Amino acid sequence: MSPIPSQAEAHFSRRGLLAAAVALSAATGFAGVARAKPAVAGFGALKRVDASDLNIAYAEAGPADGPVMILLHGWPYDIHSFAEVMPILASAGHRVIAPHLRGYGETRFLSDGTMRNGQPAALASDVVALMDALGIKTAILGGFDWGARSADIVAALWPERVRALVAVSGYLIGSQAAGAKPLSPEAELSWWYQFYFATERGQLGYAQNREAFAKLIWKLASPKWAFDDTTFARSAASLQNPDHVAITIHNYRWRLGLAQGEARYDVLERRLATAPVITVPTITLEGDANGAPHPDPAAYAKKFVGRYAHRTITGGIGHNLPQEAPKAFARALLDVTKL
């Protein structure tokens, strides 16, 4: 997990996801490509593309020639966070792409010899590599948790590739130096899992109990979201990716300076360590019941120096905002270029 006024929205429901799946399949014509493996619940067969170190699996909806929106999920979630968002955006004429991040779902490394690197610069570079592989010059980016951090980084370092940005919990760009600074005891407590992952016991525990661990995180991060077992199981299947544990552990250890990254990202990380401003049009979002560590909106507003707005989504909305309040998330993506 990562550290506007708007009408309250009902909690995400099983019926809503099933309806979205029908809309995604029937209304938008999304079918993916023919594959031997079973379809992914709510999306059908995913598309795939080689992009730098990865073969990235992604859901796609909407017209192929529409303006592109790329939606980025977080930990420990997956592309089902956008199952109700994608049909809304597709029906508005957008080409909508939701990739499984490295270490999730059907996304795979192309080589066994590639480092299973979870550092932020690597994850953000995957987004640019995906755009290059698909011939996408510019896109609107939207994300939450790890996905919001990646979207922030791409917008900060490659603004020419980003038409606009929607980021849940706002400005999440950090560095190892920033991660070395102690927080208040209360704030440190909220990062308990990061310290757990710093130990070998934590790595083994997560490998053995990743679904139970993820369900606990979901409950803590979204205390008012009444998700059911079927909803959780759809996303939990993505955590069985063979590289998921390695990517997760490396990500959190890297943040604490307990693991090294790759030298090829050193230049990017030095730029990120300066906390660069974001110049593209941006809407930041926050749920009124987010139980995960997250910054106060007032603390990051000045990092967005272009056209900017913030929206707090009310009604008991937690950390997984796109899935808990899909209409509000989609509305922000449709509004952001009109600021």
DRENDO-132260 format. One line per field, with one value per residue (C-alpha): residue in one letter; x, y, z. Coordinates in nm, 3 decimals. Layout:
! residues N
r <- (A / ...)
xx <- (X / ...)
yy <- (Y / ...)
zz <- (Z / ...)
END
This chain:
! residues 339
r <- (M / S / P / I / P / S / Q / A / E / A / H / F / S / R / R / G / L / L / A / A / A / V / A / L / S / A / A / T / G / F / A / G / V / A / R / A / K / P / A / V / A / G / F / G / A / L / K / R / V / D / A / S / D / L / N / I / A / Y / A / E / A / G / P / A / D / G / P / V / M / I / L / L / H / G / W / P / Y / D / I / H / S / F / A / E / V / M / P / I / L / A / S / A / G / H / R / V / I / A / P / H / L / R / G / Y / G / E / T / R / F / L / S / D / G / T / M / R / N / G / Q / P / A / A / L / A / S / D / V / V / A / L / M / D / A / L / G / I / K / T / A / I / L / G / G / F / D / W / G / A / R / S / A / D / I / V / A / A / L / W / P / E / R / V / R / A / L / V / A / V / S / G / Y / L / I / G / S / Q / A / A / G / A / K / P / L / S / P / E / A / E / L / S / W / W / Y / Q / F / Y / F / A / T / E / R / G / Q / L / G / Y / A / Q / N / R / E / A / F / A / K / L / I / W / K / L / A / S / P / K / W / A / F / D / D / T / T / F / A / R / S / A / A / S / L / Q / N / P / D / H / V / A / I / T / I / H / N / Y / R / W / R / L / G / L / A / Q / G / E / A / R / Y / D / V / L / E / R / R / L / A / T / A / P / V / I / T / V / P / T / I / T / L / E / G / D / A / N / G / A / P / H / P / D / P / A / A / Y / A / K / K / F / V / G / R / Y / A / H / R / T / I / T / G / G / I / G / H / N / L / P / Q / E / A / P / K / A / F / A / R / A / L / L / D / V / T / K / L)
xx <- (0.000 / 0.101 / 0.110 / -1.337 / -1.625 / -1.831 / -2.157 / -2.129 / -2.130 / -2.259 / -2.015 / -1.892 / -2.116 / -2.098 / -2.397 / -2.223 / -1.915 / -2.121 / -2.310 / -1.985 / -1.850 / -2.153 / -2.117 / -1.746 / -1.805 / -2.123 / -2.133 / -1.772 / -1.685 / -1.383 / -1.268 / -0.889 / -0.703 / -0.764 / -0.572 / -0.552 / -0.566 / -0.900 / -1.047 / -0.991 / -1.314 / -1.483 / -1.256 / -1.242 / -0.905 / -0.636 / -0.411 / -0.034 / 0.267 / 0.644 / 0.765 / 1.127 / 1.181 / 0.823 / 0.546 / 0.265 / -0.091 / -0.356 / -0.729 / -0.849 / -1.185 / -1.320 / -1.243 / -0.890 / -0.860 / -0.993 / -0.782 / -0.591 / -0.634 / -0.401 / -0.518 / -0.263 / -0.349 / -0.175 / -0.075 / -0.230 / -0.497 / -0.517 / -0.694 / -1.036 / -1.017 / -1.113 / -1.382 / -1.661 / -1.450 / -1.350 / -1.700 / -1.778 / -1.464 / -1.502 / -1.860 / -1.729 / -1.506 / -1.175 / -0.936 / -0.884 / -0.591 / -0.539 / -0.214 / -0.117 / 0.193 / 0.515 / 0.456 / 0.078 / -0.164 / -0.041 / 0.239 / 0.574 / 0.943 / 1.092 / 1.412 / 1.480 / 1.800 / 1.630 / 1.633 / 1.291 / 1.308 / 1.026 / 1.181 / 0.954 / 1.161 / 1.140 / 0.762 / 0.718 / 0.951 / 0.725 / 0.444 / 0.657 / 0.774 / 0.411 / 0.321 / 0.618 / 0.530 / 0.171 / 0.267 / 0.094 / 0.243 / 0.045 / -0.213 / -0.416 / -0.288 / -0.496 / -0.392 / -0.399 / -0.142 / 0.164 / -0.017 / -0.059 / 0.312 / 0.403 / 0.164 / 0.313 / 0.665 / 0.581 / 0.409 / 0.709 / 0.988 / 0.814 / 0.548 / 0.545 / 0.390 / 0.110 / -0.193 / -0.328 / -0.315 / -0.558 / -0.379 / -0.543 / -0.366 / -0.188 / 0.189 / 0.357 / 0.706 / 0.971 / 1.330 / 1.549 / 1.676 / 1.321 / 1.240 / 1.529 / 1.368 / 1.175 / 0.807 / 0.592 / 0.515 / 0.157 / 0.269 / 0.529 / 0.262 / 0.058 / 0.357 / 0.380 / 0.384 / 0.683 / 0.888 / 0.755 / 0.870 / 1.217 / 1.271 / 1.322 / 1.034 / 0.817 / 0.917 / 0.842 / 0.518 / 0.394 / 0.484 / 0.289 / -0.010 / -0.035 / -0.415 / -0.487 / -0.238 / -0.401 / -0.749 / -0.628 / -0.477 / -0.802 / -0.997 / -0.756 / -0.722 / -1.095 / -1.267 / -1.613 / -1.600 / -1.823 / -1.653 / -1.753 / -1.540 / -1.608 / -1.489 / -1.173 / -1.103 / -1.107 / -0.815 / -0.639 / -0.583 / -0.338 / -0.119 / -0.026 / 0.210 / 0.546 / 0.728 / 0.473 / 0.643 / 0.988 / 0.858 / 0.660 / 0.945 / 1.199 / 0.972 / 0.934 / 1.295 / 1.416 / 1.213 / 1.395 / 1.735 / 1.764 / 1.784 / 1.967 / 1.803 / 1.955 / 2.219 / 2.024 / 1.765 / 2.015 / 1.972 / 1.595 / 1.611 / 1.841 / 1.585 / 1.303 / 1.498 / 1.463 / 1.082 / 1.014 / 0.695 / 0.424 / 0.322 / 0.048 / -0.324 / -0.405 / -0.694 / -0.603 / -0.855 / -0.891 / -1.151 / -1.298 / -1.238 / -0.890 / -0.732 / -0.396 / -0.100 / -0.152 / -0.049 / -0.281 / -0.394 / -0.274 / 0.077 / 0.117 / -0.103 / 0.195 / 0.371 / 0.114 / 0.202 / -0.020 / -0.398 / -0.503 / -0.801 / -0.855 / -1.168 / -1.247 / -1.489 / -1.734 / -1.956 / -1.708 / -1.467 / -1.137 / -0.800 / -0.917 / -1.105 / -1.158 / -1.337 / -1.523 / -1.627 / -1.594 / -1.817 / -1.614 / -1.286 / -1.416 / -1.560 / -1.221 / -1.056 / -1.318 / -1.291 / -0.914 / -0.842 / -1.113 / -0.957)
yy <- (0.000 / 0.360 / 0.629 / 1.618 / 1.744 / 1.453 / 1.273 / 0.961 / 0.636 / 0.297 / 0.024 / -0.203 / -0.509 / -0.848 / -0.766 / -0.450 / -0.640 / -0.896 / -0.617 / -0.448 / -0.771 / -0.803 / -0.440 / -0.485 / -0.790 / -0.698 / -0.320 / -0.246 / -0.551 / -0.636 / -0.988 / -0.984 / -1.245 / -1.616 / -1.802 / -2.156 / -2.049 / -1.981 / -1.633 / -1.386 / -1.332 / -1.010 / -0.949 / -1.254 / -1.344 / -1.082 / -0.939 / -0.968 / -0.774 / -0.794 / -0.471 / -0.443 / -0.711 / -0.830 / -1.000 / -0.783 / -0.915 / -0.645 / -0.592 / -0.355 / -0.196 / 0.074 / 0.183 / 0.112 / 0.467 / 0.639 / 0.858 / 0.625 / 0.584 / 0.351 / 0.233 / 0.109 / -0.106 / -0.138 / -0.395 / -0.637 / -0.579 / -0.632 / -0.518 / -0.609 / -0.280 / -0.127 / -0.375 / -0.119 / 0.179 / 0.047 / 0.020 / 0.379 / 0.513 / 0.289 / 0.404 / 0.762 / 0.674 / 0.602 / 0.316 / 0.183 / -0.040 / -0.201 / -0.399 / -0.649 / -0.505 / -0.705 / -0.986 / -0.999 / -1.209 / -1.335 / -1.080 / -1.263 / -1.183 / -1.276 / -1.407 / -1.613 / -1.412 / -1.073 / -0.931 / -0.943 / -0.574 / -0.395 / -0.049 / 0.240 / 0.348 / -0.003 / -0.019 / 0.324 / 0.234 / -0.063 / 0.182 / 0.368 / 0.037 / -0.075 / 0.249 / 0.209 / -0.154 / -0.061 / 0.248 / 0.482 / 0.830 / 0.988 / 0.869 / 0.978 / 0.785 / 0.684 / 0.476 / 0.402 / 0.272 / 0.138 / 0.235 / 0.597 / 0.612 / 0.482 / 0.726 / 1.013 / 0.912 / 0.887 / 1.227 / 1.382 / 1.229 / 1.188 / 1.465 / 1.460 / 1.110 / 1.206 / 1.405 / 1.417 / 1.234 / 1.100 / 0.987 / 0.843 / 0.973 / 1.234 / 1.273 / 0.942 / 0.992 / 0.904 / 0.791 / 0.574 / 0.886 / 0.993 / 0.640 / 0.651 / 0.931 / 0.809 / 0.891 / 0.934 / 0.612 / 0.618 / 0.654 / 0.381 / 0.148 / 0.189 / 0.055 / -0.266 / -0.489 / -0.305 / -0.396 / -0.753 / -0.783 / -0.665 / -1.001 / -1.347 / -1.461 / -1.202 / -1.318 / -1.679 / -1.582 / -1.385 / -1.668 / -1.916 / -1.694 / -1.442 / -1.466 / -1.441 / -1.155 / -0.973 / -1.012 / -0.861 / -0.565 / -0.515 / -0.501 / -0.267 / -0.036 / -0.020 / -0.074 / 0.017 / -0.177 / -0.484 / -0.691 / -1.057 / -1.369 / -1.388 / -1.032 / -1.098 / -1.430 / -1.268 / -1.045 / -1.289 / -1.524 / -1.266 / -1.299 / -1.653 / -1.510 / -1.687 / -1.355 / -1.186 / -1.249 / -1.151 / -0.824 / -0.736 / -0.806 / -0.621 / -0.318 / -0.271 / -0.356 / -0.112 / 0.166 / 0.110 / 0.090 / -0.279 / -0.393 / -0.256 / -0.167 / -0.186 / 0.056 / 0.130 / 0.314 / 0.520 / 0.834 / 0.815 / 0.756 / 1.058 / 1.272 / 1.130 / 1.198 / 1.571 / 1.534 / 1.681 / 1.875 / 1.743 / 1.980 / 1.788 / 1.849 / 1.647 / 1.548 / 1.384 / 1.171 / 1.047 / 0.829 / 0.954 / 0.615 / 0.527 / 0.308 / 0.273 / 0.508 / 0.814 / 1.181 / 1.468 / 1.639 / 1.976 / 1.835 / 1.762 / 2.016 / 2.238 / 1.948 / 1.978 / 2.302 / 2.258 / 2.270 / 2.091 / 1.987 / 1.760 / 1.561 / 1.378 / 1.092 / 1.045 / 0.756 / 0.530 / 0.495 / 0.329 / 0.268 / 0.074 / 0.378 / 0.270 / -0.047 / 0.108 / 0.424 / 0.344 / 0.627 / 0.887 / 0.749 / 0.737 / 1.088 / 1.222 / 1.063 / 1.214 / 1.556 / 1.590 / 1.721 / 1.984 / 2.157)
zz <- (0.000 / -0.035 / 0.167 / -0.439 / -0.294 / -0.434 / -0.377 / -0.160 / -0.349 / -0.247 / -0.159 / -0.435 / -0.470 / -0.628 / -0.843 / -0.962 / -1.073 / -1.263 / -1.436 / -1.524 / -1.667 / -1.893 / -2.000 / -2.066 / -2.279 / -2.462 / -2.479 / -2.557 / -2.764 / -2.548 / -2.612 / -2.586 / -2.785 / -2.817 / -2.550 / -2.414 / -2.050 / -1.875 / -1.903 / -1.620 / -1.425 / -1.535 / -1.833 / -2.058 / -2.208 / -2.155 / -2.423 / -2.397 / -2.521 / -2.472 / -2.312 / -2.200 / -1.929 / -1.925 / -2.113 / -1.980 / -1.956 / -1.977 / -2.009 / -2.280 / -2.354 / -2.580 / -2.938 / -3.061 / -3.195 / -2.884 / -2.655 / -2.424 / -2.050 / -1.857 / -1.514 / -1.260 / -0.960 / -0.625 / -0.363 / -0.279 / -0.542 / -0.919 / -1.235 / -1.090 / -0.903 / -1.240 / -1.348 / -1.307 / -1.413 / -1.755 / -1.908 / -1.805 / -1.972 / -2.277 / -2.330 / -2.332 / -2.628 / -2.456 / -2.520 / -2.168 / -2.069 / -1.728 / -1.702 / -1.438 / -1.272 / -1.254 / -1.006 / -1.059 / -1.259 / -1.594 / -1.637 / -1.658 / -1.682 / -2.017 / -1.860 / -1.549 / -1.511 / -1.471 / -1.119 / -0.954 / -0.881 / -0.702 / -0.677 / -0.779 / -1.080 / -1.225 / -1.187 / -1.343 / -1.629 / -1.701 / -1.780 / -2.033 / -2.184 / -2.219 / -2.396 / -2.630 / -2.707 / -2.792 / -2.992 / -2.747 / -2.759 / -2.476 / -2.226 / -1.928 / -1.627 / -1.327 / -1.029 / -0.660 / -0.412 / -0.604 / -0.924 / -0.814 / -0.729 / -1.074 / -1.240 / -1.037 / -1.140 / -1.510 / -1.495 / -1.318 / -1.530 / -1.868 / -1.874 / -2.255 / -2.235 / -1.993 / -2.103 / -1.750 / -1.417 / -1.157 / -0.841 / -0.531 / -0.219 / -0.426 / -0.439 / -0.349 / -0.493 / -0.236 / -0.201 / 0.017 / 0.193 / 0.275 / 0.389 / 0.637 / 0.838 / 1.143 / 1.181 / 1.489 / 1.681 / 1.556 / 1.196 / 1.232 / 1.367 / 1.048 / 0.849 / 1.054 / 0.746 / 0.601 / 0.908 / 0.896 / 0.534 / 0.637 / 0.809 / 0.666 / 0.885 / 0.712 / 0.366 / 0.455 / 0.626 / 0.329 / 0.090 / 0.300 / 0.379 / 0.096 / 0.056 / 0.428 / 0.448 / 0.157 / 0.303 / 0.631 / 0.444 / 0.251 / 0.578 / 0.751 / 0.451 / 0.378 / 0.714 / 0.583 / 0.256 / 0.280 / 0.010 / -0.015 / -0.058 / -0.431 / -0.487 / -0.289 / -0.462 / -0.808 / -0.716 / -0.483 / -0.778 / -0.919 / -0.610 / -0.714 / -0.976 / -0.926 / -0.882 / -0.656 / -0.323 / -0.451 / -0.600 / -0.286 / -0.045 / -0.258 / -0.290 / 0.083 / 0.167 / -0.097 / 0.062 / 0.393 / 0.226 / 0.310 / -0.053 / -0.353 / -0.682 / -1.028 / -1.150 / -1.467 / -1.254 / -1.054 / -1.263 / -1.231 / -0.856 / -0.811 / -0.991 / -0.781 / -0.462 / -0.538 / -0.508 / -0.855 / -0.914 / -1.145 / -1.422 / -1.606 / -1.530 / -1.219 / -0.998 / -0.668 / -0.484 / -0.128 / 0.040 / 0.365 / 0.531 / 0.403 / 0.670 / 0.494 / 0.549 / 0.332 / 0.332 / 0.411 / 0.088 / 0.217 / 0.248 / -0.122 / -0.303 / -0.393 / -0.569 / -0.850 / -1.027 / -1.335 / -1.344 / -1.027 / -0.816 / -0.517 / -0.439 / -0.118 / -0.185 / 0.099 / 0.207 / 0.387 / 0.094 / 0.176 / 0.015 / -0.293 / -0.422 / -0.786 / -0.677 / -0.385 / -0.571 / -0.943 / -1.063 / -0.875 / -1.006 / -1.363 / -1.330 / -1.228 / -1.532 / -1.762 / -1.596 / -1.559 / -1.910 / -1.865 / -1.564)
END
